[in-house]
Amino acid sequence: MFIGIDVSKGHLDICARPIGRAWRVTNDEAGIAQLLEELAGLKPTLAVLEPTGGFEVPVVAALAVAGIALAVVNARQVRDFAKAIGRLAKTDTIDAAVLAHFAEAVHPEPRALPDEETAELSALLARRRQLVEMLTAETNRMRTARPDRLRKSIYEHVRWLRRELREADDDIDQNLRKSAIWREKDDLLQSVPGVGPVLSRTLLADLPELGTLDRRQIAALVGVAPLNRDSGSSRRKRVTWGGRAIVRAPLYMAALVAARHNAVIRATYERLVEGGKAKKVALVACMRKLLVILNAIIRDRRPWLAQPPRVSG
C-alpha cells in the first residue's frame, strides 16, 4: 500500500494505491489525527509528499511518530514523473494520485525526520539567507534611490537588516555550541582551508547525510556530479544538475576561496585550467573535491591535515 499526500495550507489530499482510494482532511490537529486513524487500517508500506514551505511539517512529524515510513521528495522529480506518465493536468487530487503512483513505481528511500535541534538550526539558517537576500536588494536600491527622503528610509531599513543579521548569527552560534556533537563537527569542517562558518553550518543543517555516503553518492546528492547525456553515437558534454541548491551556493563560495588558499584544491584547479578546461568547469570540479574531502573528514572524525610538500630529486 502506497500513500501520496498533497499538502496545502488548509487541507491534505490523500490517495492510496493500488486500491485507488482518495480523500481529503484538514491540515490541522483534528485532520491529521483523522489521517493517522485511516492509515492505521491501511498499513501503508510508504507515504510520499513534497515540501511546501513548512505547511508539511506537522503531518511529517505525526507520520514519523506513528512509525510510518515516509519520504519527502523533490517536487521537480515528481513533476517530471507526472509528465512521463501523461498526467499533465494539475489539481490537488491529481497531485496526490501522482505522488502515490510515484511511491509505488520509484520506491524512494525513506528519510529519518531531522531531530529538533537540526530542524531549529535549519530554520535559523533559512532566516539568515532571507535577511541576506533582503539586505542585498535594499543596498542595491539605496545606490539609485531618489529623492533623499526615500534614500534615508532605505538606509534605515538597511541598518535594521544588519542588526537582524548579527542577531541571527548570534542565535546560530548559540544553537551550535549547545551540542557537543555539533561543536565537534563544526570544528572538523572549519579545519579545512576555505571552509567558513556559513558552509559548515549549512552542511550540518541541510546535509545530514554528510559522512554516511560514499563520494559518488554525496556528490550526486548535492548536484556536483557530472552526468552523462549520450545517445546512440552522440557523445555530449557531461553536465551537473539537480541536487540541493541550498548547499551548492555556499559550497561554490568556499571553493572560490579554497582555489586560492587551499593547496590541494588550488593544485586541482590549476591542473584542470592548464589542461584546457574552462574555469567554471574547473571550479565545479573543485566544489566536488572539497565536498568529498569534507565527507571523509566527518566520516573519519579526523581534522584536515595538509599534504606534505613534495621533495624534488
C-alpha positions as CSV (number, residue, x, y, z in Angstrom):
1,M,0.0,0.0,0.0
2,F,1.5,3.3,-1.1
3,I,0.2,6.7,0.1
4,G,0.5,10.1,-1.7
5,I,-0.2,13.2,0.3
6,D,-0.6,16.6,-1.4
7,V,-0.1,19.3,1.2
8,S,-1.6,22.8,1.2
9,K,-2.2,25.4,3.9
10,G,-5.8,24.4,4.6
11,H,-6.0,20.7,3.7
12,L,-4.3,17.4,2.9
13,D,-5.4,15.4,-0.2
14,I,-4.6,11.7,0.1
15,C,-4.5,8.9,-2.4
16,A,-3.8,5.2,-1.7
17,R,-2.5,2.8,-4.3
18,P,-3.2,0.3,-5.6
19,I,-6.8,0.5,-4.2
20,G,-7.2,4.0,-5.8
21,R,-9.0,5.5,-2.8
22,A,-8.8,9.3,-2.4
23,W,-10.0,11.5,0.4
24,R,-9.3,14.9,2.0
25,V,-8.8,16.1,5.6
26,T,-8.0,19.5,7.1
27,N,-4.4,20.4,7.7
28,D,-4.7,20.8,11.4
29,E,-4.6,18.7,14.5
30,A,-8.0,17.1,14.0
31,G,-7.4,16.4,10.3
32,I,-4.0,14.8,10.9
33,A,-5.5,12.7,13.7
34,Q,-8.2,11.5,11.2
35,L,-5.5,10.7,8.7
36,L,-3.5,8.6,11.1
37,E,-6.6,6.7,12.0
38,E,-7.3,5.9,8.4
39,L,-3.7,4.9,7.7
40,A,-3.6,2.6,10.7
41,G,-6.2,0.4,8.9
42,L,-4.4,0.6,5.6
43,K,-0.9,-0.3,7.0
44,P,1.0,1.6,4.2
45,T,4.4,0.5,3.0
46,L,5.4,4.1,2.2
47,A,4.0,7.6,2.3
48,V,5.3,10.3,0.0
49,L,4.8,14.0,0.0
50,E,6.6,17.2,-1.3
51,P,8.0,20.1,0.8
52,T,5.6,23.0,0.8
53,G,7.3,25.8,2.6
54,G,6.7,24.5,6.1
55,F,3.0,23.5,5.8
56,E,4.1,19.9,5.6
57,V,6.0,19.9,9.0
58,P,3.0,18.9,11.3
59,V,2.0,16.0,9.1
60,V,5.6,14.8,8.6
61,A,6.2,14.8,12.4
62,A,2.9,13.0,13.0
63,L,3.7,10.3,10.5
64,A,7.2,9.8,11.9
65,V,5.9,9.5,15.4
66,A,3.4,6.9,14.2
67,G,6.2,4.9,12.7
68,I,5.0,5.2,9.1
69,A,7.8,5.1,6.5
70,L,8.0,8.5,4.9
71,A,9.8,10.2,2.0
72,V,9.8,13.9,1.4
73,V,10.7,14.0,-2.3
74,N,11.9,16.7,-4.7
75,A,8.9,18.4,-6.4
76,R,10.6,18.7,-9.8
77,Q,11.3,14.9,-9.8
78,V,7.6,14.2,-9.2
79,R,6.5,16.7,-11.8
80,D,8.9,15.0,-14.4
81,F,7.4,11.7,-13.4
82,A,3.9,13.0,-14.0
83,K,4.8,14.2,-17.4
84,A,6.4,10.9,-18.2
85,I,3.1,9.0,-17.4
86,G,1.0,11.6,-19.3
87,R,-0.6,13.3,-16.3
88,L,-0.3,16.9,-17.5
89,A,-3.3,18.3,-15.6
90,K,-2.6,19.6,-12.1
91,T,-5.1,19.7,-9.2
92,D,-4.7,18.7,-5.6
93,T,-6.4,15.4,-6.1
94,I,-4.4,14.6,-9.2
95,D,-1.1,15.6,-7.4
96,A,-2.0,13.2,-4.6
97,A,-2.6,10.4,-7.1
98,V,0.7,11.1,-8.9
99,L,2.6,11.1,-5.6
100,A,1.1,7.7,-4.7
101,H,1.9,6.3,-8.2
102,F,5.5,7.8,-7.8
103,A,5.9,6.0,-4.5
104,E,4.7,2.7,-5.9
105,A,6.8,2.9,-9.1
106,V,10.0,4.5,-7.8
107,H,10.2,3.4,-4.1
108,P,12.1,6.5,-2.9
109,E,14.2,5.8,0.1
110,P,12.5,6.8,3.4
111,R,14.5,9.5,5.3
112,A,14.6,9.9,9.0
113,L,13.0,13.0,10.4
114,P,15.6,15.6,11.5
115,D,15.8,15.9,15.2
116,E,14.5,19.1,16.9
117,E,18.0,20.7,17.1
118,T,18.7,20.1,13.5
119,A,15.3,21.4,12.4
120,E,15.8,24.6,14.5
121,L,19.3,25.2,13.0
122,S,17.9,24.7,9.5
123,A,15.1,27.3,10.3
124,L,17.7,29.8,11.6
125,L,19.9,29.3,8.5
126,A,16.8,29.8,6.2
127,R,16.0,33.1,8.0
128,R,19.6,34.2,7.7
129,R,19.5,33.6,3.9
130,Q,16.3,35.6,3.7
131,L,17.9,38.5,5.6
132,V,21.0,38.4,3.3
133,E,18.8,38.5,0.2
134,M,16.8,41.5,1.6
135,L,19.9,43.3,2.6
136,T,21.5,42.8,-0.8
137,A,18.3,44.1,-2.6
138,E,17.9,47.2,-0.3
139,T,21.6,48.0,-0.6
140,N,21.3,48.0,-4.4
141,R,18.2,50.2,-4.2
142,M,19.9,52.7,-2.0
143,R,22.5,53.5,-4.6
144,T,20.0,54.8,-7.1
145,A,17.1,55.9,-4.8
146,R,15.7,59.4,-5.3
147,P,14.6,61.7,-3.6
148,D,16.8,61.9,-0.5
149,R,13.8,61.1,1.8
150,L,13.3,57.8,0.1
151,R,17.0,57.1,0.3
152,K,17.0,57.8,4.0
153,S,14.2,55.4,4.5
154,I,16.0,52.6,2.7
155,Y,19.2,53.4,4.7
156,E,17.3,52.9,8.0
157,H,15.9,49.6,6.7
158,V,19.5,48.5,5.8
159,R,20.7,49.3,9.3
160,W,17.8,47.3,10.8
161,L,18.5,44.3,8.5
162,R,22.2,44.4,9.5
163,R,21.2,44.3,13.2
164,E,18.9,41.4,12.5
165,L,21.6,39.6,10.6
166,R,24.0,40.0,13.6
167,E,21.3,38.6,15.9
168,A,20.7,35.7,13.6
169,D,24.4,34.9,13.5
170,D,24.4,35.0,17.4
171,D,21.4,32.7,17.5
172,I,23.1,30.2,15.2
173,D,26.3,30.3,17.3
174,Q,24.4,29.7,20.5
175,N,22.5,26.7,19.0
176,L,25.7,25.3,17.6
177,R,27.5,25.5,20.8
178,K,24.7,23.8,22.8
179,S,25.5,20.4,21.2
180,A,28.9,18.8,21.8
181,I,28.5,16.7,18.6
182,W,27.8,19.8,16.5
183,R,30.7,21.6,18.1
184,E,33.0,18.7,17.1
185,K,31.7,18.5,13.6
186,D,31.8,22.3,13.1
187,D,35.5,22.4,14.3
188,L,36.3,19.4,11.9
189,L,34.7,21.1,8.9
190,Q,36.3,24.5,9.6
191,S,39.7,23.0,9.9
192,V,39.8,22.8,6.1
193,P,41.2,25.9,4.5
194,G,38.4,27.7,2.6
195,V,35.6,26.4,4.8
196,G,34.0,29.1,6.9
197,P,31.0,29.1,9.3
198,V,28.4,29.6,6.7
199,L,29.2,26.5,4.7
200,S,29.9,24.5,7.9
201,R,26.5,25.3,9.4
202,T,24.7,24.8,6.1
203,L,26.2,21.3,5.8
204,L,25.3,20.4,9.4
205,A,21.7,21.5,9.0
206,D,20.9,20.8,5.3
207,L,23.1,17.9,4.5
208,P,22.8,15.4,7.4
209,E,23.9,12.6,5.1
210,L,27.5,14.0,5.1
211,G,29.8,11.3,6.3
212,T,27.4,8.5,5.8
213,L,27.6,8.2,1.9
214,D,30.4,7.4,-0.4
215,R,32.0,10.1,-2.6
216,R,29.8,9.4,-5.7
217,Q,26.6,9.4,-3.7
218,I,27.3,12.6,-1.8
219,A,28.4,14.4,-5.0
220,A,25.2,13.3,-6.7
221,L,23.0,14.3,-3.7
222,V,24.4,17.8,-3.7
223,G,24.3,18.1,-7.5
224,V,28.0,18.4,-8.4
225,A,28.5,15.1,-10.1
226,P,28.8,15.2,-13.9
227,L,26.0,13.2,-15.6
228,N,26.2,11.5,-19.0
229,R,24.0,12.8,-21.9
230,D,24.9,10.2,-24.5
231,S,22.5,8.8,-27.1
232,G,23.5,6.4,-29.9
233,S,26.8,7.6,-31.3
234,S,26.4,11.1,-29.9
235,R,28.7,11.9,-27.0
236,R,27.8,15.2,-25.5
237,K,29.4,17.2,-22.7
238,R,28.8,16.0,-19.1
239,V,26.7,18.4,-17.1
240,T,25.7,18.7,-13.4
241,W,22.1,19.4,-12.5
242,G,19.6,18.8,-9.7
243,G,20.7,18.2,-6.1
244,R,20.5,20.6,-3.2
245,A,20.9,24.2,-4.4
246,I,20.7,25.3,-0.8
247,V,24.1,23.6,-0.2
248,R,25.7,24.3,-3.6
249,A,25.6,28.1,-3.1
250,P,27.9,28.3,0.0
251,L,29.9,25.4,-1.4
252,Y,30.6,27.4,-4.5
253,M,31.9,30.4,-2.5
254,A,34.1,28.1,-0.4
255,A,35.6,26.5,-3.5
256,L,36.4,30.0,-4.8
257,V,38.4,30.7,-1.6
258,A,39.9,27.2,-1.4
259,A,41.1,27.6,-5.0
260,R,43.4,30.3,-3.7
261,H,44.2,29.3,-0.2
262,N,44.0,25.5,0.0
263,A,47.0,23.8,-1.6
264,V,45.1,20.6,-2.6
265,I,42.2,22.4,-4.2
266,R,44.4,25.0,-5.8
267,A,46.5,22.3,-7.4
268,T,43.3,20.7,-8.8
269,Y,42.1,24.0,-10.2
270,E,45.4,24.9,-11.8
271,R,45.9,21.4,-13.3
272,L,42.4,21.5,-14.9
273,V,42.8,25.0,-16.3
274,E,46.2,24.3,-17.7
275,G,44.7,21.2,-19.3
276,G,42.3,23.3,-21.2
277,K,39.2,23.1,-19.0
278,A,37.0,26.2,-18.7
279,K,37.4,28.0,-15.4
280,K,33.8,27.3,-14.4
281,V,34.2,23.6,-15.1
282,A,37.4,23.6,-13.1
283,L,35.6,25.3,-10.2
284,V,32.8,22.8,-10.2
285,A,35.4,20.0,-10.0
286,C,36.9,21.9,-7.0
287,M,33.5,22.0,-5.4
288,R,33.1,18.2,-5.8
289,K,36.6,17.6,-4.5
290,L,36.1,19.9,-1.5
291,L,32.8,18.1,-0.7
292,V,34.4,14.7,-0.9
293,I,37.1,15.8,1.4
294,L,34.6,17.2,3.9
295,N,32.6,13.9,3.6
296,A,35.7,11.9,4.5
297,I,36.6,14.2,7.4
298,I,33.2,13.8,9.0
299,R,33.2,10.0,8.3
300,D,36.6,9.5,9.9
301,R,36.3,12.3,12.5
302,R,39.8,13.5,11.7
303,P,40.7,17.2,11.1
304,W,42.3,18.5,8.0
305,L,45.9,17.6,7.5
306,A,47.5,19.4,4.6
307,Q,49.6,17.2,2.3
308,P,53.4,17.5,2.9
309,P,55.3,19.5,0.3
310,R,56.9,17.4,-2.5
311,V,60.6,17.0,-2.3
312,S,62.3,17.3,-5.6
313,G,65.1,14.9,-6.6
